[in-house]
Amino acid sequence: MPKILRIHPGSLAEELDLLAGDELLKINGQPVKDVVDLQFALATEEIELEVRKTTGEVWLVEADKEYDEDLGVDWEYPTVDPVRLCHNKCVFCFVDQIPGRMRETLNIRDDDYRLSFLHGNFVTLTNVTDAELQRIIQLKMTPLNVSVHTTNPNLRVRMLANKRSGKILQQIKILALGNIEMNTQVVLCPEWNDGPELDKTIADLAQFYPAVRTLSVVPVGLTKHRRGLHSLRSSTIEEARTTVLQVASWQQKLRAQLGVSFVHAADEFYVLADMEVPPGIMYDEFAQTENGVGVIRTFLDEVTEVWARAPRTLPGTGSRNVGLITGISARAVLQKQLRRFIGIPGLQTEIFPVVNDFYGHNVTVTGLLTGQDIVSQLKGQLSMIDTLLLPDVMLKDEQDVFLDDYTVEQVSNALEIQIHVVPASGSGFVLGVLGHTQDLPPRRRYEATLRESRNLS
Protein backbone atom coordinates (compact mmCIF):
# COMPACT_ATOMS: atom_id res chain seq x y z
CA MET A 1 0.00 0.00 0.00
CA PRO A 2 1.17 3.58 -0.65
CA LYS A 3 3.30 4.73 2.28
CA ILE A 4 3.88 8.39 3.16
CA LEU A 5 7.54 9.41 3.27
CA ARG A 6 7.09 13.02 4.43
CA ILE A 7 4.38 15.62 4.99
CA HIS A 8 4.60 19.08 3.43
CA PRO A 9 4.15 21.95 5.93
CA GLY A 10 0.76 23.63 5.63
CA SER A 11 -0.65 20.83 3.46
CA LEU A 12 -4.00 19.09 3.54
CA ALA A 13 -2.27 15.99 4.91
CA GLU A 14 -0.87 17.98 7.84
CA GLU A 15 -4.33 19.40 8.50
CA LEU A 16 -5.71 15.84 8.60
CA ASP A 17 -3.01 14.74 11.10
CA LEU A 18 -1.42 12.29 8.69
CA LEU A 19 2.16 11.31 9.51
CA ALA A 20 5.20 9.89 7.78
CA GLY A 21 4.88 6.12 7.76
CA ASP A 22 1.07 6.11 7.45
CA GLU A 23 -0.33 3.95 4.63
CA LEU A 24 -3.13 5.04 2.33
CA LEU A 25 -5.55 2.16 1.79
CA LYS A 26 -8.51 3.67 -0.08
CA ILE A 27 -9.93 6.95 -1.35
CA ASN A 28 -13.72 7.17 -1.47
CA GLY A 29 -13.89 3.42 -0.98
CA GLN A 30 -11.59 2.59 -3.90
CA PRO A 31 -8.16 0.96 -3.44
CA VAL A 32 -5.20 3.07 -4.57
CA LYS A 33 -2.76 1.02 -6.64
CA ASP A 34 -0.45 3.70 -7.98
CA VAL A 35 0.04 7.40 -8.68
CA VAL A 36 -2.42 7.34 -11.59
CA ASP A 37 -5.21 5.95 -9.39
CA LEU A 38 -4.28 8.54 -6.77
CA GLN A 39 -4.48 11.51 -9.13
CA PHE A 40 -7.83 10.47 -10.55
CA ALA A 41 -9.22 9.76 -7.07
CA LEU A 42 -8.15 13.17 -5.79
CA ALA A 43 -9.85 15.01 -8.67
CA THR A 44 -12.85 15.88 -6.52
CA GLU A 45 -13.85 18.35 -3.81
CA GLU A 46 -14.89 15.80 -1.17
CA ILE A 47 -12.76 12.85 -0.15
CA GLU A 48 -12.85 10.05 2.38
CA LEU A 49 -9.50 8.49 3.16
CA GLU A 50 -8.96 5.08 4.70
CA VAL A 51 -5.54 5.21 6.36
CA ARG A 52 -3.54 2.67 8.33
CA LYS A 53 -1.62 4.59 10.98
CA THR A 54 1.86 3.66 12.14
CA THR A 55 0.21 2.31 15.32
CA GLY A 56 -1.77 -0.19 13.24
CA GLU A 57 -5.07 1.64 13.72
CA VAL A 58 -7.22 2.23 10.62
CA TRP A 59 -8.72 5.71 10.35
CA LEU A 60 -11.51 7.01 8.17
CA VAL A 61 -10.84 10.68 7.45
CA GLU A 62 -13.20 12.99 5.58
CA ALA A 63 -12.21 16.34 4.12
CA ASP A 64 -13.35 19.11 1.80
CA LYS A 65 -10.72 20.35 -0.64
CA GLU A 66 -10.15 22.34 -3.78
CA TYR A 67 -10.72 20.29 -6.93
CA ASP A 68 -7.06 20.39 -7.98
CA GLU A 69 -5.58 20.27 -4.45
CA ASP A 70 -3.38 17.30 -3.65
CA LEU A 71 -2.60 15.82 -0.26
CA GLY A 72 0.77 17.51 0.01
CA VAL A 73 2.91 14.47 0.74
CA ASP A 74 5.97 12.75 -0.65
CA TRP A 75 5.45 9.04 -1.14
CA GLU A 76 7.92 6.25 -0.53
CA TYR A 77 8.07 5.83 -4.33
CA PRO A 78 7.51 8.58 -6.95
CA THR A 79 4.90 6.35 -8.62
CA VAL A 80 3.31 5.64 -5.16
CA ASP A 81 3.88 1.91 -5.63
CA PRO A 82 7.40 0.70 -6.59
CA VAL A 83 8.79 2.15 -9.81
CA ARG A 84 8.70 -0.31 -12.69
CA LEU A 85 12.28 -1.12 -13.60
CA CYS A 86 13.73 -1.82 -17.02
CA HIS A 87 14.07 -5.48 -18.05
CA ASN A 88 16.01 -4.68 -21.22
CA LYS A 89 19.74 -4.89 -21.71
CA CYS A 90 20.09 -2.28 -24.43
CA VAL A 91 23.41 -2.29 -26.25
CA PHE A 92 23.66 1.50 -25.78
CA CYS A 93 22.30 1.86 -22.22
CA PHE A 94 23.88 4.91 -20.59
CA VAL A 95 23.12 3.71 -17.07
CA ASP A 96 25.40 0.70 -17.65
CA GLN A 97 28.19 3.20 -18.33
CA ILE A 98 27.85 5.21 -15.11
CA PRO A 99 30.52 4.82 -12.41
CA GLY A 100 29.27 2.95 -9.36
CA ARG A 101 30.01 5.87 -7.03
CA MET A 102 27.30 8.06 -8.59
CA ARG A 103 24.20 8.95 -6.58
CA GLU A 104 21.66 6.14 -6.34
CA THR A 105 18.94 7.64 -8.53
CA LEU A 106 21.31 7.84 -11.51
CA ASN A 107 21.81 4.08 -11.38
CA ILE A 108 18.09 3.27 -11.50
CA ARG A 109 16.95 1.94 -14.87
CA ASP A 110 13.29 2.83 -14.89
CA ASP A 111 10.96 1.85 -17.73
CA ASP A 112 7.62 2.94 -16.30
CA TYR A 113 4.80 4.13 -18.56
CA ARG A 114 3.34 6.11 -15.66
CA LEU A 115 6.52 8.18 -15.41
CA SER A 116 6.29 8.72 -19.14
CA PHE A 117 2.78 10.12 -18.79
CA LEU A 118 3.46 12.17 -15.66
CA HIS A 119 7.02 13.38 -16.18
CA GLY A 120 8.00 12.73 -19.78
CA ASN A 121 10.38 9.79 -19.31
CA PHE A 122 11.03 7.72 -22.41
CA VAL A 123 9.89 4.10 -22.14
CA THR A 124 10.29 1.07 -24.42
CA LEU A 125 6.88 -0.54 -23.67
CA THR A 126 8.56 -3.96 -23.41
CA ASN A 127 7.12 -4.51 -19.92
CA VAL A 128 3.62 -3.23 -20.74
CA THR A 129 0.90 -5.89 -21.03
CA ASP A 130 -2.08 -5.75 -23.38
CA ALA A 131 -4.28 -5.00 -20.36
CA GLU A 132 -2.06 -2.06 -19.45
CA LEU A 133 -2.25 -0.72 -23.00
CA GLN A 134 -6.02 -0.70 -22.56
CA ARG A 135 -5.63 1.04 -19.20
CA ILE A 136 -3.53 3.74 -20.87
CA ILE A 137 -6.29 4.23 -23.44
CA GLN A 138 -9.13 4.09 -20.93
CA LEU A 139 -7.49 6.69 -18.65
CA LYS A 140 -6.37 8.82 -21.62
CA MET A 141 -2.74 8.83 -20.47
CA THR A 142 -1.50 11.01 -23.28
CA PRO A 143 1.05 11.93 -24.48
CA LEU A 144 3.59 9.17 -23.92
CA ASN A 145 7.28 9.26 -24.83
CA VAL A 146 8.36 6.01 -26.48
CA SER A 147 11.88 4.78 -27.16
CA VAL A 148 11.57 2.93 -30.47
CA HIS A 149 15.17 2.83 -31.77
CA THR A 150 14.14 0.64 -34.70
CA THR A 151 10.92 -0.78 -36.12
CA ASN A 152 12.72 -3.83 -37.49
CA PRO A 153 11.48 -6.54 -35.06
CA ASN A 154 14.57 -8.72 -35.23
CA LEU A 155 16.95 -5.78 -34.91
CA ARG A 156 15.01 -4.34 -31.97
CA VAL A 157 15.19 -7.69 -30.16
CA ARG A 158 18.97 -7.63 -30.67
CA MET A 159 19.39 -4.01 -29.61
CA LEU A 160 17.20 -4.26 -26.51
CA ALA A 161 18.08 -7.88 -25.70
CA ASN A 162 14.43 -8.54 -24.94
CA LYS A 163 12.37 -11.02 -26.94
CA ARG A 164 9.20 -9.00 -26.19
CA SER A 165 10.59 -5.90 -27.88
CA GLY A 166 9.81 -6.94 -31.46
CA LYS A 167 6.12 -6.03 -31.28
CA ILE A 168 6.61 -2.27 -30.94
CA LEU A 169 4.64 -1.41 -34.10
CA GLN A 170 1.66 -3.45 -32.92
CA GLN A 171 1.75 -1.61 -29.58
CA ILE A 172 1.98 1.78 -31.27
CA LYS A 173 -0.93 0.87 -33.53
CA ILE A 174 -3.10 -0.05 -30.53
CA LEU A 175 -2.26 3.21 -28.77
CA ALA A 176 -2.80 5.24 -31.94
CA LEU A 177 -6.25 3.69 -32.48
CA GLY A 178 -6.98 4.59 -28.86
CA ASN A 179 -6.16 8.26 -29.54
CA ILE A 180 -2.98 8.24 -27.45
CA GLU A 181 -0.39 10.70 -28.73
CA MET A 182 3.27 9.69 -28.70
CA ASN A 183 6.66 11.33 -29.06
CA THR A 184 9.21 8.77 -30.19
CA GLN A 185 12.98 8.53 -30.33
CA VAL A 186 15.80 6.64 -31.99
CA VAL A 187 19.17 6.39 -30.27
CA LEU A 188 21.32 6.12 -33.39
CA CYS A 189 24.12 3.57 -33.19
CA PRO A 190 26.45 3.50 -36.22
CA GLU A 191 26.26 0.23 -38.17
CA TRP A 192 23.22 -0.88 -36.16
CA ASN A 193 20.10 1.20 -36.80
CA ASP A 194 21.38 3.91 -39.15
CA GLY A 195 21.22 4.19 -42.95
CA PRO A 196 18.44 2.06 -44.52
CA GLU A 197 17.27 0.92 -41.08
CA LEU A 198 16.68 4.54 -40.08
CA ASP A 199 14.77 5.10 -43.34
CA LYS A 200 12.50 2.16 -42.48
CA THR A 201 11.92 3.41 -38.94
CA ILE A 202 11.00 6.92 -40.11
CA ALA A 203 8.63 5.57 -42.77
CA ASP A 204 6.98 3.11 -40.39
CA LEU A 205 6.36 5.69 -37.66
CA ALA A 206 5.27 8.51 -40.00
CA GLN A 207 2.28 6.44 -41.09
CA PHE A 208 0.87 6.86 -37.56
CA TYR A 209 0.96 10.66 -37.63
CA PRO A 210 -0.69 12.57 -35.92
CA ALA A 211 -0.92 9.97 -33.13
CA VAL A 212 2.85 9.68 -33.35
CA ARG A 213 3.58 13.40 -33.16
CA THR A 214 7.35 13.47 -33.47
CA LEU A 215 10.42 11.32 -33.94
CA SER A 216 13.82 12.43 -32.66
CA VAL A 217 17.11 10.93 -33.81
CA VAL A 218 19.72 11.31 -31.08
CA PRO A 219 23.35 10.14 -31.03
CA VAL A 220 24.41 7.26 -28.84
CA GLY A 221 26.12 8.42 -25.67
CA LEU A 222 29.31 6.53 -24.88
CA THR A 223 31.41 7.02 -21.75
CA LYS A 224 34.86 5.72 -20.86
CA HIS A 225 33.24 3.36 -18.35
CA ARG A 226 32.08 0.81 -20.93
CA ARG A 227 33.38 -2.52 -19.68
CA GLY A 228 32.09 -5.88 -20.80
CA LEU A 229 29.49 -4.23 -23.05
CA HIS A 230 28.74 -4.42 -26.76
CA SER A 231 31.23 -2.85 -29.12
CA LEU A 232 29.81 0.53 -30.13
CA ARG A 233 31.28 3.72 -31.50
CA SER A 234 30.19 7.31 -31.94
CA SER A 235 29.26 8.77 -35.31
CA THR A 236 32.08 10.24 -37.34
CA ILE A 237 31.85 13.77 -38.71
CA GLU A 238 30.91 12.40 -42.12
CA GLU A 239 28.27 10.10 -40.60
CA ALA A 240 26.82 13.02 -38.66
CA ARG A 241 26.51 14.99 -41.91
CA THR A 242 24.88 12.00 -43.58
CA THR A 243 22.36 11.74 -40.74
CA VAL A 244 21.53 15.45 -40.89
CA LEU A 245 21.01 15.29 -44.66
CA GLN A 246 18.99 12.06 -44.36
CA VAL A 247 16.67 13.68 -41.81
CA ALA A 248 16.41 16.85 -43.92
CA SER A 249 15.39 14.78 -46.94
CA TRP A 250 12.65 13.10 -44.94
CA GLN A 251 11.51 16.46 -43.54
CA GLN A 252 11.07 17.84 -47.03
CA LYS A 253 9.09 14.78 -48.09
CA LEU A 254 6.93 14.66 -44.96
CA ARG A 255 6.18 18.39 -44.90
CA ALA A 256 4.71 17.94 -48.37
CA GLN A 257 2.65 14.93 -47.21
CA LEU A 258 1.79 15.77 -43.59
CA GLY A 259 2.42 19.50 -43.27
CA VAL A 260 5.05 18.95 -40.53
CA SER A 261 8.69 17.93 -40.40
CA PHE A 262 7.84 15.03 -38.03
CA VAL A 263 11.44 13.75 -37.71
CA HIS A 264 14.24 15.80 -36.17
CA ALA A 265 17.96 15.29 -35.66
CA ALA A 266 19.37 16.13 -32.26
CA ASP A 267 21.48 19.27 -31.96
CA GLU A 268 24.60 17.19 -31.33
CA PHE A 269 24.54 15.94 -34.91
CA TYR A 270 24.64 19.52 -36.25
CA VAL A 271 27.48 20.44 -33.88
CA LEU A 272 29.52 17.38 -34.85
CA ALA A 273 28.82 17.96 -38.55
CA ASP A 274 29.62 21.69 -38.22
CA MET A 275 26.30 22.53 -39.88
CA GLU A 276 23.77 25.25 -39.06
CA VAL A 277 20.67 24.15 -37.18
CA PRO A 278 17.40 24.57 -39.09
CA PRO A 279 15.13 27.63 -38.67
CA GLY A 280 12.44 27.45 -36.01
CA ILE A 281 9.64 26.58 -38.43
CA MET A 282 11.30 23.22 -39.13
CA TYR A 283 10.93 22.15 -35.48
CA ASP A 284 7.12 22.18 -35.54
CA GLU A 285 6.06 22.24 -31.85
CA PHE A 286 9.56 22.02 -30.36
CA ALA A 287 8.17 18.97 -28.60
CA GLN A 288 11.51 17.34 -27.81
CA THR A 289 13.78 20.08 -26.51
CA GLU A 290 14.23 18.03 -23.31
CA ASN A 291 15.73 15.38 -25.59
CA GLY A 292 18.29 17.77 -27.06
CA VAL A 293 16.29 18.58 -30.20
CA GLY A 294 15.93 22.26 -31.09
CA VAL A 295 17.70 23.54 -27.98
CA ILE A 296 20.26 25.51 -30.00
CA ARG A 297 17.55 27.03 -32.22
CA THR A 298 15.48 27.96 -29.16
CA PHE A 299 18.58 29.47 -27.55
CA LEU A 300 19.55 31.49 -30.63
CA ASP A 301 16.04 32.83 -31.18
CA GLU A 302 15.70 33.80 -27.53
CA VAL A 303 19.10 35.51 -27.56
CA THR A 304 17.97 37.62 -30.52
CA GLU A 305 14.70 38.48 -28.79
CA VAL A 306 16.22 39.35 -25.41
CA TRP A 307 19.14 41.25 -26.94
CA ALA A 308 16.73 43.56 -28.76
CA ARG A 309 15.39 44.89 -25.44
CA ALA A 310 18.38 44.36 -23.14
CA PRO A 311 20.19 47.38 -21.66
CA ARG A 312 23.55 48.22 -23.21
CA THR A 313 25.07 49.38 -19.92
CA LEU A 314 26.45 47.42 -16.97
CA PRO A 315 25.10 47.73 -13.42
CA GLY A 316 27.12 48.90 -10.43
CA THR A 317 30.68 50.02 -11.15
CA GLY A 318 30.25 49.65 -14.90
CA SER A 319 33.13 47.16 -15.13
CA ARG A 320 32.63 43.44 -15.55
CA ASN A 321 34.92 40.50 -16.45
CA VAL A 322 32.68 37.51 -17.09
CA GLY A 323 33.61 33.87 -17.51
CA LEU A 324 31.17 31.30 -18.90
CA ILE A 325 31.45 27.59 -18.10
CA THR A 326 30.24 25.27 -20.85
CA GLY A 327 30.69 21.86 -22.38
CA ILE A 328 32.72 21.35 -25.54
CA SER A 329 29.72 21.03 -27.86
CA ALA A 330 28.28 24.47 -26.98
CA ARG A 331 31.54 26.40 -27.21
CA ALA A 332 31.25 27.51 -30.84
CA VAL A 333 27.62 28.60 -30.47
CA LEU A 334 28.40 30.71 -27.40
CA GLN A 335 31.55 32.18 -28.93
CA LYS A 336 29.62 33.41 -31.95
CA GLN A 337 26.90 34.98 -29.79
CA LEU A 338 29.44 36.76 -27.60
CA ARG A 339 30.29 38.96 -30.59
CA ARG A 340 27.09 40.85 -29.80
CA PHE A 341 28.69 42.26 -26.66
CA ILE A 342 31.75 43.73 -28.37
CA GLY A 343 31.80 47.47 -27.78
CA ILE A 344 29.88 47.54 -24.49
CA PRO A 345 32.05 49.77 -22.25
CA GLY A 346 33.70 47.94 -19.34
CA LEU A 347 32.67 44.42 -20.39
CA GLN A 348 35.15 41.59 -20.98
CA THR A 349 34.08 37.99 -21.59
CA GLU A 350 35.79 34.62 -21.84
CA ILE A 351 34.45 31.12 -22.43
CA PHE A 352 35.82 28.22 -20.39
CA PRO A 353 34.95 24.96 -22.17
CA VAL A 354 35.36 22.00 -19.81
CA VAL A 355 36.42 18.61 -21.12
CA ASN A 356 34.46 15.73 -19.58
CA ASP A 357 37.21 13.67 -17.93
CA PHE A 358 34.69 12.09 -15.57
CA TYR A 359 32.55 10.34 -18.22
CA GLY A 360 35.06 10.46 -21.05
CA HIS A 361 35.82 12.83 -23.91
CA ASN A 362 33.04 11.42 -26.12
CA VAL A 363 30.57 13.12 -23.77
CA THR A 364 30.54 16.80 -24.74
CA VAL A 365 27.17 18.17 -23.58
CA THR A 366 27.09 20.79 -20.85
CA GLY A 367 24.49 19.02 -18.73
CA LEU A 368 26.79 16.09 -17.96
CA LEU A 369 29.72 18.09 -16.60
CA THR A 370 30.80 17.43 -13.03
CA GLY A 371 32.04 19.69 -10.28
CA GLN A 372 35.39 17.92 -10.01
CA ASP A 373 36.16 18.43 -13.71
CA ILE A 374 35.33 22.13 -13.43
CA VAL A 375 37.62 22.52 -10.42
CA SER A 376 40.53 20.54 -11.85
CA GLN A 377 40.50 22.36 -15.20
CA LEU A 378 39.70 25.93 -14.11
CA LYS A 379 41.68 26.22 -10.89
CA GLY A 380 44.28 28.93 -11.35
CA GLN A 381 42.79 30.03 -14.69
CA LEU A 382 40.39 32.70 -13.44
CA SER A 383 42.66 35.50 -12.22
CA MET A 384 41.16 37.95 -14.71
CA ILE A 385 37.54 36.94 -14.02
CA ASP A 386 35.30 38.53 -11.39
CA THR A 387 32.04 36.78 -12.30
CA LEU A 388 31.66 33.13 -13.30
CA LEU A 389 28.38 32.05 -14.91
CA LEU A 390 27.22 28.44 -14.60
CA PRO A 391 24.13 27.16 -16.49
CA ASP A 392 21.66 25.40 -14.21
CA VAL A 393 21.41 22.41 -16.56
CA MET A 394 24.51 21.02 -14.80
CA LEU A 395 22.77 20.84 -11.44
CA LYS A 396 20.31 18.58 -9.69
CA ASP A 397 16.80 19.97 -9.97
CA GLU A 398 16.08 20.56 -6.30
CA GLN A 399 19.59 21.35 -5.06
CA ASP A 400 22.72 23.15 -6.29
CA VAL A 401 24.48 19.81 -6.63
CA PHE A 402 26.41 18.41 -9.62
CA LEU A 403 26.17 14.83 -10.88
CA ASP A 404 29.20 13.85 -8.79
CA ASP A 405 27.62 15.39 -5.64
CA TYR A 406 29.94 18.39 -5.61
CA THR A 407 28.01 21.47 -4.53
CA VAL A 408 28.19 24.87 -6.18
CA GLU A 409 29.56 26.22 -2.90
CA GLN A 410 32.38 23.66 -2.93
CA VAL A 411 33.31 24.55 -6.52
CA SER A 412 33.11 28.25 -5.73
CA ASN A 413 35.39 27.87 -2.70
CA ALA A 414 37.88 25.71 -4.61
CA LEU A 415 38.09 28.23 -7.48
CA GLU A 416 38.02 31.20 -5.08
CA ILE A 417 35.41 33.01 -7.14
CA GLN A 418 31.74 33.79 -6.85
CA ILE A 419 29.58 31.62 -9.11
CA HIS A 420 26.25 32.84 -10.48
CA VAL A 421 23.88 30.06 -11.55
CA VAL A 422 21.74 31.17 -14.49
CA PRO A 423 19.05 29.48 -16.58
CA ALA A 424 20.43 27.54 -19.55
CA SER A 425 18.55 29.79 -21.96
CA GLY A 426 18.96 32.82 -24.17
CA SER A 427 17.84 35.15 -21.41
CA GLY A 428 20.17 33.49 -18.92
CA PHE A 429 23.04 34.05 -21.32
CA VAL A 430 22.33 37.67 -22.29
CA LEU A 431 21.21 38.99 -18.90
CA GLY A 432 23.79 36.91 -17.06
CA VAL A 433 26.66 38.36 -19.11
CA LEU A 434 25.32 41.89 -18.72
CA GLY A 435 24.79 41.44 -14.98
CA HIS A 436 21.06 42.20 -14.99
CA THR A 437 20.20 38.94 -13.25
CA GLN A 438 17.26 40.50 -11.40
CA ASP A 439 15.35 40.29 -14.70
CA LEU A 440 15.94 36.56 -15.16
CA PRO A 441 13.05 34.08 -15.02
CA PRO A 442 12.97 31.54 -12.18
CA ARG A 443 15.44 28.70 -12.25
CA ARG A 444 14.14 25.53 -13.92
CA ARG A 445 12.67 22.96 -11.54
CA TYR A 446 11.03 19.59 -12.26
CA GLU A 447 8.76 17.48 -10.14
CA ALA A 448 10.09 13.92 -10.46
CA THR A 449 13.01 12.78 -8.36
CA LEU A 450 13.96 10.39 -11.14
CA ARG A 451 13.85 13.07 -13.84
CA GLU A 452 17.61 13.58 -13.57
CA SER A 453 18.20 10.16 -15.11
CA ARG A 454 15.80 10.65 -18.01
CA ASN A 455 17.31 10.31 -21.48
CA LEU A 456 20.39 8.59 -20.08
CA SER A 457 18.93 5.17 -20.87
N, C-alpha and C positions, 0 to 999 in steps of 0.2 A: 504493500500500500504506500501511496505517496507520503514521504516523511519530510517534515519541515526542518530546514537547516538553520535558518535565522529569520527573525521578524524585523521588518523595517519600522523604524520609529514613526509614530503618528499614523500608522496604517490601520486598515479595517481589522486585520488579524490581531493587532495589539489591542484595539478597542474590544475585541471579543475574547480577550484573555487567552489567546492561543500562545503556545510556547514552542521553542526549538525542541525537536524530538517528538512532538505530537504527530499522529498519523491521520490523514484525511481518508475516511472510508467512503462516504457518499455525499453528493450534493443533490438536494431535492429528491432524495430517495434513489438516485442512480449512482452505481459504482463509478469511480474515477480511475480509468486505466492508465491514462497518460496525459500529456500537456494539451493535446487536442481536445480530449473529453473535457478537461478542466476549463479551457477557454470557452467552449460552447456552453458549458453548464453555468459559467459565471455571467453570460450575456443575458442578464435579467436584473430586475430591480429588487426582487425579494428572494432570499436564499435560506435554505435550511441545511446546515452542515452536520454530518455525523462524524465525530472526531474521537479517536482513541487517544486519551491522554497518556503521558509518560508513566502515570501511576497505574495504568491499566483500565481506568474508568472510561466509559463511553459516554460522551456528551452529545446532546442535540442542541444546536445553537442556531437561533433564527436572527436574521438581520435584514434591514433595508439598506440599499446601496444605490449608487449611481449605476446606470446601465453599463458603462464601460469601465467601471472601477474594479480593480483586481483585489486580491486579498492582501497584497503587500508582503509577500514572503519569498525567500529563496528556498528552493527545494533541494533535496539531497542530490538529485540529478537534474540537469537542465531540461530534460524531456519529461520530468516528474518520475517516470519509471526509468530503469537503467537505459542508457543510450545504446542504440543498436550499433554494434561494432561491425567493421568490414571483414568479410570472409574471403576477399580476393587476395591474390598475391601478385599485384600488377607489376609488370617488368620495370615500370618507371616510377614506382611509388616513392614519393619524397620522404615520407615518414620513415621508411626503411633506411634512409640516408642521413638521419639526424643523429648526432652524437648522444650517447646514453645519458650524459650529464645535463641534458636540457630539461626545462620544467616539464612536469608530468603531462599537462594538457597537450603539449606539442607532440607527444609520443602516442596519443590516442588516435587510432584509425577508425573514425566514425563513418558510417554509411547508412544514415538514418533519414528516411523520407520526411519525417516530421521536422527535422532540422532544416531540410531543404525548403519546406513550406514556410517555416517560421523565420529562418535566419539566412536563407539563401545558400546553404551548403550545397555542393555538387554531390550527387549520389549516382551509383551505377545501376540501381534497381535489381541487382542480382539476389538480394535477400528479401525481396518483396513478393508475397504470394498473390495469387489471383484474387483471393478474398480482400487483400489489402489494396489492390488496385481498385476494386469496387468501392472500398471505404474512401479512398482518395477522391473518387468521382462523386460518391454520395455526399461527402462533406465539402465538396468544391474546394479542395486544397490546391489552389492555383495561385501563382505559377510555381512550377517545380524547376529546379536546375539539375540537368541530367548529364552525367559523364558518359558519352557514347564511345569515343575514341575510334571506333570503326563499326560499320554496319555489316561487314563480312563476318558471318557467324563463326566460322572456323578460326579466323584471325583473332576475333575478340576473345574466344575461349583461350587461345594461346597467350594473348596479351594480359588478360585478367587472371589466368590460371584458375578459372572457375567454369565448370561444365554447364552451369546455369546461365552463363552470360551470353550465349549465342542467340537468345530469343528477344534481344533488345527491340527489334523492329516491331515484333508482335505486341510488346508491352507499350511502345509508343503509339501504335495504332489504337489500342484499347483506350489509352488516356486521351488521345486526340478525339475519338468518337464520343468520349465522355466530357468533351469541352474543357479539358485541362490544358492550360498553356504551359509550354516548356521552353526554357533556354538550354541549349546543349553545348557541349564542348568536345574538342579533340585535342588530346595531348600528343603533339606530333613527334614521332620517334623516327629518325632517318632509317630508311631501309626496312621499316616495319609497316607503318600505316600512311606513308606519304605517296606522292606520285599518283598512279592510277587508283590506288586504294582510297586516297583522299577524294579523288573525283567521284568515286562510287558513293562514299559517305555523304558528300554534299548533295549529290543527286537524290539519294534515298531519303534524306531528311527534308529536303526542300519540297518534296511532294506532300508533306504534312503541314506546310504553311497554310493558315496562320496559327494553327495549334502549336507547332514548333515555330517559335517567334524568331529565334536567332541561333546561329552556330558560330562559336569562336574556335579558332585554330591557334593554340598556344604552344610554345616550344617546351620540350622536355627539360625539366630542371635536374641537373646532375651535380652532386657535391663530391668532395674528395673522400667522403666516408662510405663509398660504395665498396662493400666487401662481400664476396660470396653471392653477388647478384648477377643478373643477366648483363651481357656485354652490350652497352649502349653508348652512343656518342651524341654530341650536340650537332646541330646543323652548321655546315660551313657557310661562309659568306655567300657563295654562289647558290647553295641550296636555299638560303634565306631569301635571296632574290627570286629564285624559282617559285617559292611558296607565295611570296607577295604577288607576283605576276599571275600565278594560278588562281589565287583568290580574287584578284582584280578581274580576271576573265570571267569567272563565275558571277561576280557582282554585276558586270555589264549584262550578262545573259539573264540573270534573275530579275534585275530591275526592269527589263523589258517585259518579262513574263508576270512578275508578282508586284512590281512597283516598289520593291525594297531591295537592299543589298543582300540581306539575309545572312550571308557568311562574312566573317571579319577575321583578319589576321591580327594577332596580338602585337602590341607596340614593339616588343623585343625583336620581332622579325624585321621591322623597318629600321631599327637602330643597327642591328647586325648587318643588314644589307646596305646601310648608308643611303636610304631612300626616304623621301618626304612622306609623312603620314597623309592620308586622304583628307579632303575638306570635310567639315562637319556633316554635310548632307549625306555623305556616304555611310555614316554610322547609324542611320535610322533613329532609334530611340536611345542610343547610348546605353543599352540594357546590360552590357557586360563590362563596365568600367572596373568593377571590383575584381574582374578576372584579367585585368591588364589590357583591355581592348578600348582604345579611344581615350586613354588617360592623357597622352601627349596632346592630342587635338583639343581636349577639354581644357588642359592647362594653357595652351597657346591662345585659345580664344578668350579665356578669362583674363590672361595677362593683357591682351589688347584692350579688353573692356575696362579693366581696372586702371590701366595706365592712362586711359583717356581722361579720367576724372581724378587721378591721384595728384597730390600736391608735389610741386617741383622743388620744395625746400625741405631741409632737415630740421627736426625738432631740437630743442635744447641748445647746445653750444654751436650747432651748425657744422660739426665735424664728426665724421663717422667712417670707421674702417671695418667693413663687414666681411666675415668669412661664411661660406655656405658649405655645409657637409652634404655630400651626395654619393650615390653609388656610381660605378663606372658608366653604366648605360645612359644615365641622365646628364652626364657631363656636357656633351656637345650641345644639347638642347638649352641648358641653363647658360652656357657660355655665350650662345648667340643672343639670348634674351637680355643678357647683361649689357649689351651694347646700347640699349635704351637709356641707360643711366649715365652714359658718358656726357660730361658737361655739367652735371649737377654739382654746384660748388660744395667742396668739403667732403665729397663722398668717394671712397675707395672701396673696391670689392675684389674678392678673390675666392675662387672655387677650390674646395679641398675634396677631390674624389678619393674615396676609400676603397681599397682593394679588399675583397672578402677572403681573408686568410682563414677565417673560422670554418666556413662551408666549402671553400675552394674557389679558385679564380673563374670557374665557369658560371658562378652565381654573381650576377652583376647588378641586380635590382636594388634600389635603395632600401626597400622595406625589409630586407633580410640582412642588413648590416648589424653588427654587434658592438656593444660598448667597448669590449676589449680591443677590437680592431681599430676603433676610432682613437682610443688612447695610445695604442702602440705606434700608430702611423702619424698622429698629429702632435704628439708631445714634443715640445721644443720648436714647433713650426709656426707658432701663432704670435710671435713677438710683436708683429705689426698690426695685429687684429684686436679690436676692443669689443666687438660683438660677434658671437658665433651663432648662426641660425641652424636649427636642426628640425627637419620635417617630422611631424608626428607619426608618419607612417612607420617609423622605426620602432615605435613604442607599443607596449601592451595597452589595450584599450582603456582599462580602468586605472592604470597606474603609469607613472613615468619610469617604466622599466623596459630594458632592451630584451631581446630574445635570450641572451646569456645571463639574465638576471642582474646585470649591471644597472644601477640607477642613473638618472640624469645628473643627480647631485654628485655621485661618485666620479662620473666622467668630468664634470665641471671642476671638481676639486683636483683631479689628476692633471688636467690641462691648465689649471690655474686661470680660468677665464669664465665669465658668465655666459651661460647658454640660454638662448631664447628658443623655445619650442613653438613652431608655427604650423598652421595647417599645410598639408602637402597639396597646395592648390595655387592657382594664379594669383589670388589675392594674398595668400600667405607669402608668396615670393615677392611681389611688388611692395606691399606694405611693410613686410618684414625688412627688406633691404633699406627702405626709406626711413624706417623707425617709427612709423605711425601704427603701431601694433594695437592701439586702443580701438581702431576701426576694423579689426579682424573679426570674422565670424567665430562662433564657439569651436573649440577643438572637437574633432570627430570622436564619437563614442558609439559603440555597438552594444547590443543587449546580451548576446550569447557568450558565455565563458569559453566556449569551444571555437568561437569565430576566428581566433588567432591562427588556428591550424587549417582553416579553409583554404582550398586551392593548393595546398601542399601535397595533396594525395591524388 
